[in-house]
Amino acid sequence: MKRRNFLKLLTFILGSTAVSSFAYPLIRFLAPPQTKATGERISIKKSDIPLGKGQEIVFGGTPAIVVNVQGMGYIALSRVCTHLGCLVEYNKETNRFICPCHAGTFSVEGHVISGPPPKPLARLPLNVQGDNIIIG
Amino acid sequence: MRQKIKERWEERVGLKEIIRTKLKEYKVPKGVNIFYTLGIVTLLAYMVQAVSGYFLLIYYIPHPDHAFKSVQDMMNVVPFGWLLRMVHIVVSNLMVVVIILHLLSIFIMLSYKKPRELTWVAGVCLLFVTLIFCLSGYLLPWSQRSLWATTIVTNIPTAFPVIGEYIANMLRGGENVSGITLSRFFALHIAFLPPIFLSIVGFHIFLVRRLGLSTPSVSKSAEGHADAHSFYPYFFLKQVFMIMVFFSVVFFMITFMPTLFTPEAANTPADPLKTPLHIKPEWYFLAPYQMLRIIPNKFFGISMQILLIAIFMLWPFLDTKEEKNILKRPLLIVMLIAALAIWVSLTIWGKRP
């Protein structure tokens, strides 16, 4: 390798290292710290959610809903639409979730029925213990 | 004494020399029309935004618990706060209109052709930086519209696998739009975007001065500007006229259409647990918003928009024909009319519930 080319390569490597050593801290600085709570549990009384009704909750910082569906029992779903993040609303007449932004429709189990959402609503772990519904 | 001060000032600064060489001896081609003045109108609109923005900063509190109230107080309590805020809102919208008209006129006159391709690219970049300005600005009042429009936009990167979620979280500072997002957008709006915008404007003006104004395709004047007018007073007066027209429109809208750009959702405090029904973005985002509604695949919808933006930005490099008179380019006319018709239709469609 000629001395000139070697010096070019060396300058490039040193320059890239210098840029990276500044870029990495900047990217880490902009990335949000991991603050998501783990092991969170929410308890709701069964009597608070009569048949055909839903109760909105916030689980792990995310808006969610627990619905009591005829023949299916209690279902806990994230209310965040999988299309572009708007919050879906439960319509008890149609027994569906509707997104007010881009008109995505989900079944009561969270499956996509129509509209642009690419995947179902996230389902949250739920247990019924005695008179209580435990989410988480 | 006064004369001596003037002479000494002139000796050191050379203002007369600058006016003579940069304004009086600088030539513009004959036949330049009012559409050529839209660049200076855009620059002036930006300056109005900067000055009104500095004043709004005195009362605005960038915190989710106080932002909405501080803006409402500005409108209702602070003397003439409403005026400064209305100027900021109306000029931001009209600035987008002026830039679109500027680009449209450049396109119709085919002034983007060699050697002015980069001038076009810089102009398109300015349009997008202005749109980012608008977007980051309308989160700041922390209203329902602010919160949900930002939620939609910051979710757009999630269409892309692997890195999409990471980019979205980086933009928001978390998984949802929150106080952290407000701080980020505030910093973007007042500290990061202005130098970016001014650098692109500087580059754009440098290219315009270096290459000169393009000759209108309908003019008989030669490209070399041999047959030309002085910039001052001929073109300068046209610019002053258009600036006056611009301000007339601004104050007409503030007086007679004060709620045009501030719908109900813009005057309702942000509620992170309730997306308002039929939430709509600003008029300039309605077409892409409607596109996302009608294209069933999120990845495809967003990729298509990025592709369209790339084609729009790099158009001078794609259109290689040398003909500079659009009347002799029927296919291009059809394409332009079709593109405009689609954009207008999507905008109107997007406005409907």
Chai-1 contact restraints between the chains, C-beta under 6 A:
chainA,res_idxA,chainB,res_idxB,connection_type,confidence,min_distance_angstrom,max_distance_angstrom,comment,restraint_id
A,L30,B,M170,contact,1.0,0.0,6.0,A-B,restraint_1
A,A31,B,M170,contact,1.0,0.0,6.0,A-B,restraint_2
A,P32,B,N169,contact,1.0,0.0,6.0,A-B,restraint_3
A,P32,B,G173,contact,1.0,0.0,6.0,A-B,restraint_4
A,P32,B,G174,contact,1.0,0.0,6.0,A-B,restraint_5
A,P63,B,L273,contact,1.0,0.0,6.0,A-B,restraint_6
A,L84,B,I152,contact,1.0,0.0,6.0,A-B,restraint_7
A,L84,B,N155,contact,1.0,0.0,6.0,A-B,restraint_8
A,G85,B,T151,contact,1.0,0.0,6.0,A-B,restraint_9
A,G85,B,N155,contact,1.0,0.0,6.0,A-B,restraint_10
A,C86,B,T275,contact,1.0,0.0,6.0,A-B,restraint_11
A,L87,B,T275,contact,1.0,0.0,6.0,A-B,restraint_12
A,P100,B,T275,contact,1.0,0.0,6.0,A-B,restraint_13
A,P100,B,L277,contact,1.0,0.0,6.0,A-B,restraint_14
A,C101,B,I279,contact,1.0,0.0,6.0,A-B,restraint_15
A,H102,B,R293,contact,1.0,0.0,6.0,A-B,restraint_16
A,P116,B,P296,contact,1.0,0.0,6.0,A-B,restraint_17
A,P116,B,K298,contact,1.0,0.0,6.0,A-B,restraint_18
A,P118,B,K298,contact,1.0,0.0,6.0,A-B,restraint_19
